[in-house]
Amino acid sequence: MIITLSSQTEEELVGLEINTSSQKLFHPVYEKKKPDSSKLKLRQKYGFEKEDKIILFFGLIREYKGLDIFIEALNSINISGHNIKPLIAGEFYDEKEKYLKLVTPSHKNDYQIIDRFVDDSESVEILSLSDVLVLPYKTASQSGVLADALNVDLPVIVSNHPGLTEYIEHNENGMIFENENTEQLASQITNFFSDISFQKKIRSNISELKHQLSWKNFSAQLLNNM
């Protein structure tokens, strides 16, 4: 039996015309231990202040991940005036300099870049200290980074690929923007940071989604269909 983790990969499997049974499940939330340190202490550890609004781009940097979309969206926002601090964390597998050139000169001091492989323990810290994760992928079938974010109740803004949005309800447990639409992404970022009660609602609703996408449910569905 072949197990697929999203509707998109299920469709791709059908297209291969493989003569074997299959089952569509989901990408479970990674159940990693959360940091012992408080959010404030984690921020201080990584050079941030309590009041900073940290927007995260996380994972190996490849062209399809859409870091250019992330940067161009932020270029249209007065991030200094709104105290928004972009954090890019992950090893560059694409030319780093071409991305740095995209950053508006007046924004360069607001960015922090962790340009190296980030292991599991550090990744949980970085996700936990952030306010929102942006996944502006140009193509996607599913995302382990999304699963990591949900584990620590971190809100996400994702491009509208089925592999990312299958379990995300816009303005309920996350936010969705049209693929490669930097203007729309900028608007979503501004809206997210302008409403504290909205942020709290998103985080609260993630708890229900985590239960739905738990390893316990994954295992139960797998065994029930074997």
C-alpha positions in Angstrom: 0.0 0.0 0.0 1.1 3.5 -0.8 0.4 6.2 1.8 -0.1 9.8 0.5 -0.1 12.8 2.8 -2.2 15.3 0.9 -4.8 15.5 -1.9 -2.2 16.9 -4.2 0.1 13.9 -3.8 -2.9 11.6 -4.1 -3.6 13.2 -7.5 0.0 12.9 -8.6 -0.1 9.2 -7.6 -3.2 8.6 -9.7 -1.4 10.1 -12.7 1.4 7.6 -12.4 -1.0 4.8 -13.0 0.6 2.4 -10.5 -1.3 -0.8 -10.0 -1.4 -0.9 -6.2 -3.7 0.2 -3.4 -3.3 3.6 -1.8 -4.6 5.6 1.2 -4.7 9.3 1.7 -3.9 10.4 5.2 -2.3 13.7 6.3 1.1 15.1 7.4 1.0 14.6 11.2 2.1 17.5 13.5 5.6 16.9 14.8 5.3 16.3 18.5 8.6 17.8 19.6 9.3 19.0 23.2 8.7 22.7 23.6 11.5 24.8 25.1 11.8 25.2 28.9 12.7 28.9 28.5 10.0 31.5 28.3 9.2 33.4 25.0 10.9 36.5 26.4 14.1 34.6 27.3 14.2 33.0 23.9 13.9 36.4 22.3 16.7 37.7 24.4 18.8 34.7 23.5 18.4 35.5 19.8 18.8 39.2 20.0 15.2 40.3 20.0 13.1 42.5 22.3 9.8 41.7 24.0 7.9 44.2 21.8 9.3 43.0 18.5 6.8 41.6 16.0 8.8 38.6 14.6 7.8 37.3 11.2 9.6 34.1 10.3 10.8 32.4 7.1 12.1 29.0 8.0 13.7 26.1 6.3 16.3 25.3 3.6 16.5 28.2 1.2 15.6 26.9 -2.3 14.1 28.9 -5.2 10.6 27.3 -4.9 10.3 28.2 -1.3 9.5 31.8 -2.3 11.9 33.8 -0.1 11.9 36.5 -2.9 8.1 36.7 -2.4 8.5 37.1 1.3 11.1 39.9 0.9 9.2 41.8 -1.8 6.0 41.7 0.3 7.8 43.2 3.2 9.4 45.9 1.0 6.0 47.5 0.6 5.4 47.7 4.4 6.9 50.2 6.8 8.4 47.4 8.9 10.5 49.8 11.1 7.4 51.9 11.9 5.4 48.8 12.8 8.4 47.2 14.7 8.3 44.2 12.4 11.5 42.1 12.6 11.9 39.6 9.7 13.8 36.4 10.7 15.2 34.1 8.0 16.4 30.9 9.4 17.9 28.1 7.3 20.8 27.0 5.1 21.0 28.7 1.7 20.9 26.2 -1.1 20.4 29.1 -3.5 22.5 32.2 -4.1 22.2 34.2 -0.9 23.3 37.5 -2.5 20.5 37.7 -4.9 18.0 37.7 -2.0 19.9 40.3 0.0 19.8 42.6 -3.0 16.0 42.4 -3.0 15.8 43.9 0.5 14.9 47.6 0.6 18.0 49.4 1.9 16.1 51.0 4.8 15.0 47.5 5.9 18.4 45.8 6.0 19.0 46.5 9.7 15.6 45.1 10.7 16.4 41.6 9.2 18.1 38.8 11.1 19.5 35.9 9.1 20.6 32.6 10.5 22.4 31.1 7.5 23.1 27.5 8.5 21.5 24.2 9.2 19.1 24.5 12.2 18.7 21.3 14.2 15.5 20.2 15.9 16.1 21.7 19.3 17.0 25.1 17.9 14.2 25.0 15.4 11.6 24.6 18.2 13.2 27.7 20.0 13.0 29.8 16.8 9.4 28.8 16.1 8.4 29.4 19.7 9.9 33.0 19.8 8.2 34.0 16.6 4.8 35.6 16.1 3.9 34.3 12.7 5.4 31.9 10.1 5.1 32.7 6.3 5.3 29.9 3.8 5.2 31.7 0.4 6.0 28.5 -1.5 5.7 28.8 -5.3 5.0 25.0 -5.5 4.2 22.6 -2.7 2.8 19.1 -2.0 2.9 19.4 1.8 5.2 20.9 4.4 7.1 19.6 7.4 7.8 23.2 8.4 4.0 23.8 8.7 3.8 20.7 10.9 6.5 22.1 13.1 4.8 25.4 13.4 1.5 23.9 14.5 3.3 21.9 17.2 4.1 25.2 19.0 0.8 26.9 18.2 2.5 29.3 15.8 0.1 31.1 13.3 0.9 30.6 9.6 0.4 32.6 6.4 0.6 30.3 3.4 0.3 30.5 -0.4 -2.8 28.8 -1.8 -1.4 25.4 -2.8 -3.6 22.5 -1.9 -0.7 20.8 -0.2 -0.5 23.7 2.2 -4.1 24.8 2.6 -5.9 21.5 2.9 -6.4 21.9 6.6 -6.0 25.7 6.9 -9.1 27.7 7.1 -8.5 31.3 6.1 -8.8 33.8 9.1 -9.7 30.9 11.4 -6.7 28.7 12.1 -4.3 30.5 9.6 -4.2 32.9 6.7 -4.0 32.2 2.9 -2.8 34.4 0.1 -2.8 33.9 -3.7 0.4 32.3 -4.9 3.2 34.8 -5.7 0.8 37.8 -5.0 3.2 40.0 -3.0 0.6 42.7 -2.6 -1.9 40.3 -1.0 0.7 38.8 1.2 1.7 42.3 2.4 -1.9 43.0 3.3 -2.3 39.7 5.2 0.9 40.5 7.2 -0.4 44.0 8.0 -3.8 42.7 9.0 -2.3 40.0 11.2 -0.2 42.4 13.2 -2.9 45.0 13.5 -5.3 42.9 15.6 -4.2 41.2 18.9 -7.6 39.5 19.4 -7.4 38.0 15.9 -3.9 36.6 16.7 -5.3 35.0 19.8 -8.2 33.5 17.9 -5.8 31.9 15.4 -3.6 30.4 18.1 -6.6 29.1 20.0 -8.0 27.4 16.9 -4.7 25.7 16.1 -5.2 23.5 19.2 -8.2 21.8 17.5 -6.3 21.4 14.3 -3.3 19.8 16.1 -5.7 17.2 17.5 -7.1 16.5 14.1 -3.6 16.1 12.7 -2.1 14.2 15.6 0.0 11.0 15.3 -2.7 9.3 17.4 -5.3 10.0 14.7 -2.9 9.2 11.9 -2.2 5.8 13.4 -5.9 5.0 14.0 -6.9 5.9 10.5 -4.0 3.8 9.1 -4.8 0.8 11.1 -8.5 1.0 10.4 -7.9 0.8 6.7 -5.4 -2.0 6.6 
